[in-house]
């Protein structure tokens, strides 16, 4: 039987995994996660705007990141 893990269990496992990584490994993992998030955003933007070329999609990602950055500055 497979044990179901709670969100807290998964978070604890992730933290344990991260604590065993070197700084360089964590830095690289962060960059990979960022790239993955950008690919998800690209897919969503392309789905919403199928006529946009790749440059316009990238411009939209930058625009959204700029908004998020400004919002973080307000908090």
VEXBAKOL-960847 format. One record per atom (N, C-alpha, C): residue number from 0; residue in one letter; atom name; x, y, z. Coordinates in pm, 1 decimal, padded with zeros to 6 digits. Layout:
N
PT,NUM,A,CA,X,Y,Z;
...
# end
This chain:
75
PT,0,X,N,00084.3,-00118.4,00000.0;
PT,0,X,CA,00000.0,00000.0,00000.0;
PT,0,X,C,00088.8,00124.7,00000.0;
PT,1,X,N,00052.5,00222.1,-00081.5;
PT,1,X,CA,00128.1,00346.8,-00093.4;
PT,1,X,C,00075.5,00445.4,00009.3;
PT,2,X,N,00169.5,00503.1,00085.9;
PT,2,X,CA,00131.3,00601.6,00186.5;
PT,2,X,C,00104.9,00735.4,00119.0;
PT,3,X,N,-00009.3,00797.1,00150.7;
PT,3,X,CA,-00039.0,00930.7,00099.2;
PT,3,X,C,00037.4,01032.4,00180.8;
PT,4,X,N,00104.8,01121.8,00112.0;
PT,4,X,CA,00180.5,01225.9,00179.5;
PT,4,X,C,00098.9,01354.3,00182.9;
PT,5,X,N,00105.9,01420.0,00296.1;
PT,5,X,CA,00038.2,01549.1,00308.0;
PT,5,X,C,00126.8,01657.5,00246.2;
PT,6,X,N,00069.2,01773.9,00229.5;
PT,6,X,CA,00146.7,01888.2,00179.7;
PT,6,X,C,00264.4,01915.4,00272.6;
PT,7,X,N,00240.1,01906.9,00403.1;
PT,7,X,CA,00348.5,01930.2,00499.6;
PT,7,X,C,00459.4,01826.7,00483.8;
PT,8,X,N,00422.0,01700.3,00459.1;
PT,8,X,CA,00522.3,01595.9,00437.5;
PT,8,X,C,00606.1,01626.1,00313.3;
PT,9,X,N,00538.3,01665.5,00206.7;
PT,9,X,CA,00609.7,01697.4,00082.8;
PT,9,X,C,00702.0,01817.4,00100.3;
PT,10,X,N,00654.2,01918.8,00172.3;
PT,10,X,CA,00736.2,02037.1,00198.1;
PT,10,X,C,00859.2,01998.9,00281.2;
PT,11,X,N,00839.4,01915.8,00381.4;
PT,11,X,CA,00950.4,01871.9,00466.0;
PT,11,X,C,01052.4,01793.3,00383.0;
PT,12,X,N,01004.1,01705.5,00294.9;
PT,12,X,CA,01095.0,01630.0,00207.8;
PT,12,X,C,01174.0,01723.6,00117.0;
PT,13,X,N,01106.7,01823.4,00061.4;
PT,13,X,CA,01175.1,01920.0,-00025.5;
PT,13,X,C,01282.1,01995.8,00050.4;
PT,14,X,N,01250.5,02037.3,00173.0;
PT,14,X,CA,01349.0,02108.4,00254.5;
PT,14,X,C,01465.9,02018.2,00289.4;
PT,15,X,N,01435.4,01891.4,00320.5;
PT,15,X,CA,01542.9,01796.5,00350.3;
PT,15,X,C,01633.0,01777.7,00228.3;
PT,16,X,N,01570.9,01763.7,00110.2;
PT,16,X,CA,01648.9,01748.6,-00013.1;
PT,16,X,C,01736.7,01871.3,-00035.4;
PT,17,X,N,01679.3,01988.6,-00019.3;
PT,17,X,CA,01753.6,02113.0,-00041.3;
PT,17,X,C,01868.8,02127.4,00057.9;
PT,18,X,N,01848.5,02082.5,00180.7;
PT,18,X,CA,01954.7,02097.7,00281.3;
PT,18,X,C,02075.6,02009.8,00249.2;
PT,19,X,N,02054.8,01905.4,00169.7;
PT,19,X,CA,02166.1,01818.0,00131.2;
PT,19,X,C,02238.3,01868.6,00005.7;
PT,20,X,N,02185.4,01972.3,-00056.5;
PT,20,X,CA,02246.4,02025.5,-00178.3;
PT,20,X,C,02351.2,02130.3,-00144.5;
PT,21,X,N,02448.6,02141.4,-00231.8;
PT,21,X,CA,02546.4,02248.8,-00217.5;
PT,21,X,C,02481.4,02379.2,-00262.5;
PT,22,X,N,02546.7,02490.2,-00233.3;
PT,22,X,CA,02495.2,02619.0,-00278.5;
PT,22,X,C,02481.8,02620.5,-00430.5;
PT,23,X,N,02582.4,02568.8,-00499.8;
PT,23,X,CA,02580.3,02568.2,-00646.6;
PT,23,X,C,02462.2,02485.7,-00698.4;
PT,24,X,N,02434.3,02372.8,-00635.8;
PT,24,X,CA,02321.2,02289.9,-00678.3;
PT,24,X,C,02188.4,02362.0,-00654.8;
PT,25,X,N,02176.0,02429.0,-00539.7;
PT,25,X,CA,02052.6,02503.8,-00512.3;
PT,25,X,C,02036.7,02620.0,-00610.6;
PT,26,X,N,02147.3,02687.3,-00640.1;
PT,26,X,CA,02143.9,02798.9,-00735.3;
PT,26,X,C,02098.4,02749.6,-00872.7;
PT,27,X,N,02154.7,02638.9,-00917.7;
PT,27,X,CA,02117.8,02581.9,-01046.7;
PT,27,X,C,01971.4,02536.2,-01045.5;
PT,28,X,N,01926.9,02475.7,-00936.8;
PT,28,X,CA,01787.8,02431.2,-00926.5;
PT,28,X,C,01693.4,02551.4,-00936.1;
PT,29,X,N,01730.6,02661.9,-00873.8;
PT,29,X,CA,01647.9,02782.7,-00882.5;
PT,29,X,C,01637.4,02833.4,-01024.9;
PT,30,X,N,01749.3,02832.1,-01095.9;
PT,30,X,CA,01748.6,02875.3,-01235.6;
PT,30,X,C,01663.3,02782.2,-01320.8;
PT,31,X,N,01671.9,02652.8,-01294.9;
PT,31,X,CA,01591.4,02556.3,-01370.3;
PT,31,X,C,01442.9,02575.3,-01341.6;
PT,32,X,N,01408.1,02601.0,-01216.2;
PT,32,X,CA,01268.2,02625.8,-01182.3;
PT,32,X,C,01216.4,02752.5,-01249.6;
PT,33,X,N,01300.1,02855.5,-01254.8;
PT,33,X,CA,01261.3,02979.3,-01322.1;
PT,33,X,C,01234.8,02953.2,-01470.0;
PT,34,X,N,01325.8,02879.9,-01535.0;
PT,34,X,CA,01307.6,02847.9,-01676.9;
PT,34,X,C,01180.0,02767.3,-01699.0;
PT,35,X,N,01153.3,02672.0,-01610.4;
PT,35,X,CA,01032.9,02590.3,-01619.6;
PT,35,X,C,00907.6,02677.5,-01604.9;
PT,36,X,N,00909.1,02768.4,-01509.6;
PT,36,X,CA,00794.3,02858.6,-01489.8;
PT,36,X,C,00773.2,02946.7,-01612.5;
PT,37,X,N,00881.3,02993.1,-01673.7;
PT,37,X,CA,00869.6,03074.2,-01795.2;
PT,37,X,C,00809.5,02992.8,-01909.2;
PT,38,X,N,00846.6,02865.8,-01921.5;
PT,38,X,CA,00789.6,02781.1,-02026.6;
PT,38,X,C,00640.0,02759.9,-02004.9;
PT,39,X,N,00598.9,02743.2,-01880.7;
PT,39,X,CA,00456.2,02729.2,-01850.7;
PT,39,X,C,00383.5,02858.4,-01888.3;
PT,40,X,N,00441.5,02971.8,-01851.1;
PT,40,X,CA,00380.9,03101.2,-01884.7;
PT,40,X,C,00374.5,03119.9,-02036.0;
PT,41,X,N,00481.8,03082.5,-02106.6;
PT,41,X,CA,00482.5,03093.8,-02252.9;
PT,41,X,C,00368.2,03012.8,-02314.2;
PT,42,X,N,00351.5,02891.2,-02266.6;
PT,42,X,CA,00245.1,02806.5,-02318.1;
PT,42,X,C,00108.1,02867.6,-02295.9;
PT,43,X,N,00088.1,02922.6,-02177.2;
PT,43,X,CA,-00039.9,02985.3,-02145.1;
PT,43,X,C,-00064.5,03108.4,-02231.8;
PT,44,X,N,00038.5,03190.8,-02248.5;
PT,44,X,CA,00025.3,03312.8,-02330.4;
PT,44,X,C,-00000.8,03276.4,-02475.8;
PT,45,X,N,00071.0,03173.8,-02526.6;
PT,45,X,CA,00049.5,03131.1,-02665.5;
PT,45,X,C,-00091.8,03077.0,-02684.8;
PT,46,X,N,-00143.0,03006.3,-02584.3;
PT,46,X,CA,-00278.1,02952.0,-02593.6;
PT,46,X,C,-00381.5,03065.7,-02596.6;
PT,47,X,N,-00358.6,03167.7,-02517.3;
PT,47,X,CA,-00450.7,03281.4,-02512.9;
PT,47,X,C,-00436.5,03372.4,-02634.6;
PT,48,X,N,-00317.5,03372.1,-02696.3;
PT,48,X,CA,-00288.1,03462.6,-02809.0;
PT,48,X,C,-00216.2,03384.8,-02919.4;
PT,49,X,N,-00285.1,03295.2,-02987.5;
PT,49,X,CA,-00218.5,03207.4,-03084.7;
PT,49,X,C,-00154.2,03280.6,-03202.8;
PT,50,X,N,-00193.5,03404.0,-03227.9;
PT,50,X,CA,-00136.7,03477.9,-03340.9;
PT,50,X,C,-00008.8,03553.3,-03305.5;
PT,51,X,N,00030.2,03553.6,-03177.3;
PT,51,X,CA,00150.8,03625.6,-03136.1;
PT,51,X,C,00275.6,03548.2,-03175.8;
PT,52,X,N,00378.5,03622.0,-03218.5;
PT,52,X,CA,00506.2,03558.8,-03248.5;
PT,52,X,C,00585.7,03541.4,-03118.0;
PT,53,X,N,00693.0,03459.9,-03120.9;
PT,53,X,CA,00769.4,03433.6,-02997.9;
PT,53,X,C,00823.1,03559.6,-02929.4;
PT,54,X,N,00862.3,03659.7,-03007.3;
PT,54,X,CA,00914.8,03782.9,-02947.0;
PT,54,X,C,00806.6,03854.6,-02867.2;
PT,55,X,N,00685.7,03856.7,-02918.7;
PT,55,X,CA,00577.2,03923.4,-02846.1;
PT,55,X,C,00541.1,03845.9,-02720.1;
PT,56,X,N,00545.8,03713.1,-02727.9;
PT,56,X,CA,00519.7,03630.5,-02608.9;
PT,56,X,C,00624.1,03661.4,-02501.6;
PT,57,X,N,00750.7,03669.0,-02540.8;
PT,57,X,CA,00857.4,03701.4,-02445.0;
PT,57,X,C,00839.7,03841.8,-02387.0;
PT,58,X,N,00796.5,03935.2,-02469.5;
PT,58,X,CA,00768.9,04070.8,-02419.7;
PT,58,X,C,00659.7,04067.1,-02312.5;
PT,59,X,N,00558.5,03985.1,-02335.6;
PT,59,X,CA,00449.5,03973.9,-02238.2;
PT,59,X,C,00497.8,03911.4,-02107.6;
PT,60,X,N,00585.8,03813.1,-02116.1;
PT,60,X,CA,00643.0,03753.9,-01994.3;
PT,60,X,C,00719.8,03860.2,-01917.0;
PT,61,X,N,00801.9,03938.2,-01987.4;
PT,61,X,CA,00877.3,04045.1,-01920.3;
PT,61,X,C,00783.1,04147.8,-01857.6;
PT,62,X,N,00674.4,04181.2,-01928.2;
PT,62,X,CA,00577.6,04276.1,-01874.6;
PT,62,X,C,00515.3,04223.0,-01744.5;
PT,63,X,N,00479.8,04095.6,-01745.1;
PT,63,X,CA,00420.1,04035.3,-01625.3;
PT,63,X,C,00519.1,04027.6,-01509.8;
PT,64,X,N,00645.5,03997.2,-01541.3;
PT,64,X,CA,00746.8,03992.7,-01435.0;
PT,64,X,C,00771.0,04131.7,-01377.8;
PT,65,X,N,00765.9,04234.0,-01462.8;
PT,65,X,CA,00781.9,04371.4,-01416.7;
PT,65,X,C,00668.5,04409.5,-01322.0;
PT,66,X,N,00546.0,04372.1,-01358.2;
PT,66,X,CA,00431.6,04400.2,-01269.5;
PT,66,X,C,00449.7,04328.9,-01136.4;
PT,67,X,N,00489.6,04202.4,-01140.7;
PT,67,X,CA,00508.0,04126.4,-01016.4;
PT,67,X,C,00617.6,04189.1,-00930.5;
PT,68,X,N,00724.6,04234.0,-00994.5;
PT,68,X,CA,00834.1,04297.0,-00921.6;
PT,68,X,C,00787.6,04426.1,-00852.5;
PT,69,X,N,00710.2,04506.8,-00925.1;
PT,69,X,CA,00660.1,04630.5,-00865.4;
PT,69,X,C,00562.9,04602.5,-00751.9;
PT,70,X,N,00480.1,04500.0,-00766.5;
PT,70,X,CA,00385.7,04464.6,-00660.0;
PT,70,X,C,00458.7,04415.9,-00534.8;
PT,71,X,N,00566.2,04339.7,-00552.7;
PT,71,X,CA,00645.5,04292.0,-00437.5;
PT,71,X,C,00706.3,04409.9,-00363.2;
PT,72,X,N,00743.2,04512.4,-00436.2;
PT,72,X,CA,00801.4,04631.0,-00374.4;
PT,72,X,C,00704.0,04707.8,-00287.9;
PT,73,X,N,00576.5,04692.0,-00313.5;
PT,73,X,CA,00473.6,04761.9,-00236.4;
PT,73,X,C,00440.3,04696.0,-00104.3;
PT,74,X,N,00465.0,04566.8,-00096.8;
PT,74,X,CA,00423.1,04491.2,00022.0;
PT,74,X,C,00513.4,04517.8,00139.2;
# end
